[in-house]
Amino acid sequence: MATDLEVGLDDGRTLHVHDTGPVDDEQLVLLWHHGSPQTGALLEPLVAASAARRIRLLSYGRPSYGGSSHNPGRDIASAASDVVQIADALRLERFATMGASGGGPHALACAVLLPDRVSAVVTLAGVAPFSTDYDWFEGMVAPEALQAALFGRDARTAFAAIEEFNPDSFLPRDYEALRGNWMALNEDVDASGKWGDDGLIDDDVALASPWGFDLSQLVAPALFVQGGRDRIVPPEHATQLLKSAPRGELWLRPHDGHISVLDAAPVALDWTLANADRG
C-alpha cells in the first residue's frame, strides 16, 4: 500500500504525493510521472512490478491534478523544481524517473535539470518537443487539442468546452489493456475529472510551448519505449527524442498503441535497475 502525503513547496503550493515507502537503504527509488489526464495515484500494475523488484515507487499529482495546487503558466521545466522539493522533503538523494505520454517530458525535465539527482530516465509513449522541422502532428488521430494549445491557454480552454474523445485514438489492443492489466488507468482517468480540466489544459499548453531546457544536455542513461502503431503520440516522436539524447536507447514495439505499450513497464524497470548510476 502507498502512503499519501502533502508536500509543501517554497512558493506556498502543495503537491499530493504517493509513496510505497522504503524497504532498505540500497534499493532503487523511482519517481513516476503520470499521463494526461490522471490523478497522480500509483497504478496497481506499476506497484506490483516495482514491489517484485524491490523498487521504492513514488508519484505525485502535477499542478491542478489529484489535489495538487494550481501553478498557472507552468512549463515542462517547472517539474524539476517541484520534484527536487519532493525529494528533499523525503530525504532522497538519488532516484530514477519514468513517465508515460504527457508525463514523459516531465520525467526528462528532471533528468536534464537535476543531473546530480537523477540516475536514469525512461519514457513510454513520450511526447517530443514541438518542432516545425517535421510534422509534429502527423499520425495523431485527434490533434485538435494540441493544435489549439499552440495558440495559448485561452484557445486551449475554449477547445475544452467542445472536446470529445475520439475512440479511433486507441487500437483494439489498447482497449483490451484498459479492460485487463491497465483497468486501474481507466479508473484513474475517470477519477481525475473531480479536479476539472485545468491540469490537462496546462499540460497541453506546456507541451506545445518551449519546454525550458535542452534535451542535448541530458547526461543520464535514457530509454524511450514506443508503440509502432500509437495514434496519440506517433512513433516519430520517439525518433526525435532519440536524436537528442546522447545516451539514449529506443525500444520500438511495432504492434503496440498508446496504452498497450505500458505492458513494457516491467522490463523497463529491469532496464532501469541495470542502467541507473547510483553513485
C-alpha positions as CSV (number, residue, x, y, z in Angstrom):
1,M,0.0,0.0,0.0
2,A,1.2,3.5,-0.8
3,T,1.2,6.3,1.7
4,D,-0.4,9.6,0.6
5,L,1.1,12.9,1.8
6,E,1.1,16.6,1.1
7,V,4.4,18.2,0.4
8,G,4.6,22.0,0.9
9,L,6.7,24.0,-1.6
10,D,8.7,27.2,-1.2
11,D,6.1,29.2,-3.1
12,G,3.2,28.1,-0.9
13,R,1.8,25.5,-3.2
14,T,1.3,21.9,-2.1
15,L,1.7,18.7,-4.1
16,H,-0.1,15.4,-3.4
17,V,2.5,12.7,-3.3
18,H,2.1,8.9,-3.2
19,D,5.0,6.7,-1.8
20,T,5.2,2.9,-1.4
21,G,7.9,3.6,1.2
22,P,11.4,2.3,1.8
23,V,12.4,-1.4,2.0
24,D,16.1,-0.8,2.6
25,D,18.7,1.9,2.1
26,E,20.2,0.2,-1.0
27,Q,17.0,-0.1,-3.1
28,L,16.4,1.9,-6.2
29,V,13.9,4.8,-5.9
30,L,11.8,5.6,-8.9
31,L,9.6,8.6,-9.3
32,W,6.7,8.1,-11.8
33,H,5.2,10.9,-13.9
34,H,1.6,10.3,-14.8
35,G,0.0,10.8,-18.1
36,S,-2.6,13.5,-19.1
37,P,-5.2,13.5,-17.5
38,Q,-4.7,11.4,-14.4
39,T,-4.7,12.0,-10.6
40,G,-1.1,11.0,-10.0
41,A,-2.1,8.0,-7.9
42,L,0.1,4.9,-8.2
43,L,-1.4,2.3,-10.5
44,E,-1.5,-1.3,-9.4
45,P,0.5,-2.8,-12.3
46,L,3.3,-0.4,-11.5
47,V,3.1,-1.0,-7.8
48,A,3.2,-4.8,-8.3
49,A,6.1,-4.7,-10.8
50,S,8.1,-2.4,-8.6
51,A,7.5,-4.4,-5.4
52,A,8.6,-7.6,-7.2
53,R,11.9,-5.8,-7.9
54,R,12.2,-4.2,-4.5
55,I,11.9,-0.7,-6.1
56,R,10.6,2.1,-4.0
57,L,7.9,3.8,-6.1
58,L,6.7,7.3,-5.8
59,S,4.4,9.6,-7.8
60,Y,2.7,12.9,-7.5
61,G,-0.1,14.9,-9.0
62,R,1.2,17.6,-11.2
63,P,-0.3,21.1,-10.5
64,S,-4.1,21.0,-10.8
65,Y,-4.2,17.2,-10.8
66,G,-5.3,15.0,-7.9
67,G,-5.4,17.7,-5.2
68,S,-2.2,19.4,-6.0
69,S,-2.2,23.2,-6.2
70,H,-2.6,25.2,-9.4
71,N,0.6,26.7,-11.0
72,P,-0.7,29.0,-13.7
73,G,1.7,29.4,-16.7
74,R,3.9,26.4,-15.7
75,D,6.3,25.0,-18.3
76,I,7.7,21.5,-18.6
77,A,10.9,22.5,-16.8
78,S,9.0,23.5,-13.7
79,A,8.5,19.8,-12.9
80,A,12.2,19.7,-11.9
81,S,11.8,22.4,-9.3
82,D,8.7,20.6,-7.9
83,V,10.4,17.2,-7.8
84,V,13.6,18.3,-6.1
85,Q,11.5,19.7,-3.3
86,I,9.6,16.4,-3.0
87,A,13.0,14.6,-3.0
88,D,14.3,16.9,-0.3
89,A,11.2,16.5,1.9
90,L,11.6,12.7,1.7
91,R,15.4,12.9,2.1
92,L,16.1,11.2,-1.3
93,E,19.5,11.9,-2.8
94,R,19.4,9.8,-5.9
95,F,16.4,8.5,-7.8
96,A,15.4,7.4,-11.3
97,T,12.4,8.9,-13.1
98,M,9.9,7.4,-15.5
99,G,6.9,8.9,-17.3
100,A,4.2,7.9,-19.8
101,S,2.6,10.0,-22.5
102,G,2.4,13.6,-21.2
103,G,4.4,12.6,-18.2
104,G,7.4,11.6,-20.3
105,P,8.6,15.2,-20.9
106,H,8.3,16.0,-17.2
107,A,10.5,12.9,-16.5
108,L,13.0,14.2,-19.0
109,A,13.0,17.7,-17.4
110,C,14.0,16.2,-14.1
111,A,16.8,14.2,-15.7
112,V,18.2,17.2,-17.6
113,L,17.9,19.8,-14.9
114,L,18.8,17.6,-11.9
115,P,21.8,15.7,-13.2
116,D,23.2,15.1,-9.8
117,R,20.0,13.6,-8.5
118,V,18.5,11.6,-11.4
119,S,20.2,8.3,-12.1
120,A,18.3,7.2,-15.2
121,V,15.1,8.2,-17.2
122,V,12.5,6.2,-19.1
123,T,9.6,7.4,-21.2
124,L,6.8,5.3,-22.5
125,A,4.9,6.9,-25.5
126,G,6.5,10.1,-24.5
127,V,5.9,13.4,-26.4
128,A,8.8,15.1,-28.2
129,P,9.4,18.9,-28.1
130,F,7.3,20.8,-30.6
131,S,9.1,21.5,-33.8
132,T,8.4,22.8,-37.3
133,D,11.3,20.8,-38.7
134,Y,8.8,17.9,-39.3
135,D,5.1,17.4,-39.0
136,W,4.8,17.1,-35.2
137,F,1.1,16.2,-35.5
138,E,1.4,13.6,-38.3
139,G,-0.1,10.3,-37.2
140,M,-2.2,11.8,-34.4
141,V,-5.9,10.7,-34.9
142,A,-7.1,13.7,-32.9
143,P,-4.5,16.5,-32.8
144,E,-7.0,19.3,-32.3
145,A,-6.4,19.9,-28.5
146,L,-2.6,20.3,-29.1
147,Q,-3.2,22.4,-32.1
148,A,-5.3,24.7,-30.0
149,A,-2.6,24.8,-27.3
150,L,-0.2,26.3,-29.8
151,F,-2.3,29.5,-29.6
152,G,-2.1,29.6,-25.8
153,R,-4.2,28.8,-22.8
154,D,-7.3,30.7,-23.8
155,A,-7.5,28.9,-27.1
156,R,-7.0,25.5,-25.4
157,T,-9.6,26.3,-22.7
158,A,-12.1,27.3,-25.4
159,F,-11.5,23.9,-27.1
160,A,-12.0,22.1,-23.9
161,A,-15.7,23.2,-23.9
162,I,-16.3,21.2,-27.1
163,E,-13.7,18.5,-26.7
164,E,-14.7,14.8,-27.1
165,F,-12.6,11.7,-27.1
166,N,-12.1,10.2,-30.5
167,P,-12.5,6.4,-30.0
168,D,-10.2,5.8,-33.0
169,S,-7.3,7.1,-31.0
170,F,-6.9,3.7,-29.4
171,L,-6.2,0.3,-31.1
172,P,-8.3,-2.8,-30.2
173,R,-5.3,-4.0,-28.1
174,D,-5.4,-0.6,-26.2
175,Y,-9.0,-1.3,-25.3
176,E,-8.1,-4.8,-24.3
177,A,-5.4,-3.4,-22.0
178,L,-7.8,-1.0,-20.4
179,R,-10.2,-3.8,-19.7
180,G,-7.4,-6.0,-18.4
181,N,-4.0,-5.2,-16.9
182,W,-4.5,-1.4,-17.1
183,M,-8.1,-1.2,-15.8
184,A,-6.7,1.0,-13.0
185,L,-5.6,3.5,-15.5
186,N,-9.1,3.8,-17.0
187,E,-10.5,4.3,-13.5
188,D,-7.9,6.9,-12.6
189,V,-8.6,8.9,-15.7
190,D,-12.3,8.9,-14.7
191,A,-11.4,9.9,-11.2
192,S,-9.3,12.9,-12.5
193,G,-12.5,14.6,-13.6
194,K,-13.2,15.6,-10.0
195,W,-10.5,18.3,-10.4
196,G,-11.6,19.7,-13.7
197,D,-9.7,20.3,-16.9
198,D,-7.0,22.8,-15.6
199,G,-4.3,20.1,-15.3
200,L,-4.8,18.8,-18.8
201,I,-5.1,22.3,-20.4
202,D,-1.9,23.4,-18.7
203,D,-0.1,20.1,-19.7
204,D,-1.1,20.6,-23.4
205,V,0.0,24.3,-23.4
206,A,3.3,23.4,-21.8
207,L,3.8,20.5,-24.3
208,A,3.2,22.8,-27.3
209,S,5.4,25.6,-25.9
210,P,9.2,25.8,-25.4
211,W,10.0,23.3,-22.6
212,G,12.6,25.4,-20.8
213,F,15.5,23.0,-21.2
214,D,17.7,21.5,-23.9
215,L,17.5,17.7,-24.3
216,S,21.0,17.6,-25.7
217,Q,22.2,18.4,-22.1
218,L,20.8,15.1,-20.9
219,V,23.6,13.1,-19.3
220,A,21.7,10.3,-17.6
221,P,21.0,7.0,-19.4
222,A,17.7,7.3,-21.2
223,L,15.3,4.7,-22.6
224,F,12.4,5.6,-24.9
225,V,9.7,2.9,-25.3
226,Q,7.3,3.5,-28.2
227,G,4.4,1.7,-29.8
228,G,4.7,1.5,-33.5
229,R,1.0,2.0,-34.0
230,D,0.4,4.7,-31.4
231,R,-2.3,7.1,-32.7
232,I,-1.9,9.6,-29.9
233,V,1.9,10.0,-29.7
234,P,3.2,8.8,-33.1
235,P,6.5,6.9,-33.4
236,E,8.3,9.9,-35.0
237,H,8.2,11.5,-31.5
238,A,10.4,8.7,-30.1
239,T,12.8,9.0,-33.1
240,Q,13.2,12.7,-32.4
241,L,13.8,12.1,-28.7
242,L,16.5,9.6,-29.5
243,K,18.3,12.0,-31.8
244,S,18.6,14.5,-28.9
245,A,19.7,12.1,-26.2
246,P,23.4,11.4,-26.0
247,R,22.9,8.2,-24.1
248,G,19.5,7.3,-25.4
249,E,18.1,3.9,-26.4
250,L,14.9,3.2,-28.3
251,W,12.7,0.2,-27.8
252,L,10.1,0.1,-30.6
253,R,7.2,-2.2,-30.1
254,P,5.7,-2.4,-33.6
255,H,2.2,-3.7,-32.8
256,D,1.5,-1.6,-29.7
257,G,-0.6,1.5,-29.3
258,H,-0.7,4.2,-26.7
259,I,-2.0,2.0,-23.8
260,S,-0.7,-1.5,-24.7
261,V,2.8,-0.1,-24.8
262,L,2.6,0.2,-21.0
263,D,2.9,-3.6,-20.8
264,A,6.6,-2.9,-21.3
265,A,6.8,-1.2,-18.0
266,P,8.2,-4.3,-16.1
267,V,11.1,-4.8,-18.5
268,A,11.7,-1.0,-18.5
269,L,12.0,-1.3,-14.7
270,D,14.6,-4.1,-15.3
271,W,16.5,-1.8,-17.7
272,T,16.4,1.0,-15.0
273,L,17.9,-1.3,-12.4
274,A,20.6,-2.3,-14.8
275,N,21.5,1.2,-16.0
276,A,20.8,3.6,-13.2
277,D,24.0,5.2,-11.9
278,R,23.6,5.3,-8.2
279,G,27.0,6.8,-7.4
